[in-house]
Amino acid sequence: MAVTCPVDFDVASLRQEVRTIYARVAAAPDGDFHFHRGPHYATTMLGYDATELAALPADVTSSFAGVGNPHAIGPIPAGATVLDIGCGSGTDLLLAARRSGPTGRAIGVDMTEAMRRRVLQGAAESGLTHVDVRAGDATRLPVDTQSIDVVISNGVLNLVPEKERAVAEIARVMKPGGRVQIADIVIRETLPDSALRDIDLWTG
Amino acid sequence: MMDVFTAAGFRDVRITHRYNCFAGTTKERTAQRYGVIGANVSAIRELA
C-alpha cells in the first residue's frame, strides 16, 4: 500500500469527498455504494458476533462499512482506554465500550458530523456513558499523548493519503506497550496510474 | 502499511486475518485483479 498520496490529488478535495460519501452512508445506508454495509455483511463476511451486533441500535449497525474485524485480533481488557480512529456510526466503538466496561473509556474520532451524531445517540440508547466522540481526522488526533491502551480502526487508514503522518499520530497517542488492532485494505500488486486516479478506490 | 508501522516504532506488526470484503460489490473485479483485500493488522507500541 502506498504510504503517501502517489498522485496529484488535492488532499483537501479527497478529504471532502470522503466526508460527503460517509455522510450519505449515515443518511441512507441502503443507498447505492461500491462497498458493503450493515450487520448482515459484518456477520457473514467479517465474522462479527450476530448476538453482539443485535444488542446495538440498528441506526448504528446499519451504517457499518468496515473492511475487517479489529475485535477478532484480541480481547479489549476491562478498564482499557480505547481509541477508534474514524469511528463512523460507532459499531466497533460501542463494542469496544462494552468490553472496556464502565471503568474504561471509549473515544471515537470522526470527521463526519452525521456519523458523530449517530454514535452519540447510539451510546445514549445503549447506556454507555463512558463513550466520548470528538471531531478530527487521523492526521491530527484530538487526543492526549500516551493516553491510549488500544487503538482500533476499520477501513480508515486507506482513506488517508498521508499515512506516515497518521501512523505517527497513532504512535504519539498510545501508551508504551499498547496494542494496535486495525482493519484496513492491503494490496498485493502495484497499482497502475489509472487505478490510483480512481477516486472510488480512495473513498471506499 | 506494515512498513510504516515498523518504521514508526511498533513491533510484532503482522496481518492476523484476511477478508474478501469486495466480493459482490461493483469493485470486485478490480479487487481481484490487483489483490485488494481487507485485513486485520496487529502491532505493539514499543516500550519507552
Interface residues (C-beta under 8 A of the other chain):
Chain A: M1 V3 H34 F35 H36 M45 L46 G47 G66 V67 G68 N69 P70 A72 I73 G74 G155 L157 K163 E164 V167 A168 I170 A171 M174 K175 P176 G177 G178 R179 V180 Q181 I182 A183 D184 I185 V186 I187 R188 E189 L191 A195 D198 D200 L201 G204
Chain B: M1 D3 V4 F5 A7 A8 G9 F10 I15 T16 H17 Y19 N20 C21 F22 A23 G24 T25 T26 K27 T30 R33 Y34 G35 V36 I37 G38 A39 N40 V41 S42 A43 I44 R45 E46 L47 A48
